[in-house]
Amino acid sequence: MSEMPEGLPRHPIGTFAFVGLYALLVVVGWFAIYTYLYLGRGGVTQ
């Protein structure tokens, strides 16, 4: 079994960064749609 070279991280930082960025974009996109479309139209009125 090969050893990992010194200085390299033990976990896949790129994958975590990609998933975190995707989650952040989903949250920001949802908030933008909620704010500018839903609240911009007046929300639910009875």
N, C-alpha and C positions, 0 to 999 in steps of 0.2 A: 504494500500500500504506500502511495507516495505521500510525502509530507508537504504541507502548504508552506510556501515561502514566507519568511518574516515580513511583517508590514502589511499584509493583506488582511482585510476584515474577515471575520468568521461567518458572517451571514450576508445574504444577498442584498446589499444596500440599494442597488439599482431597482430591484423588484419592489422593495418597500417604498421607494421614492415614487415609482410609477403608480402604484396603487394609491398612495397618499395623494398624489397630484390628481388622479382621476376622481377620488372621493371629494377633494376640495372643489374641483370643477363642477361636480354634480350639485354640491351644496350651494355654491355661488350661482349656478344657473337656476336652481329652484328658487332661491331668494330673489333673483332678478325677475323671474316670471311672476312670482307672487306679488312683488312690490309694484312692478310697472304695468302688468296686465290686470291682475285680480284687483288690487287696491285702486289702480287707476280707473277701473270701470265702476268703482263704488262698492265692491264686495257684495255680500248677500244682504238684501234689504227685504223687510217684511211689511 
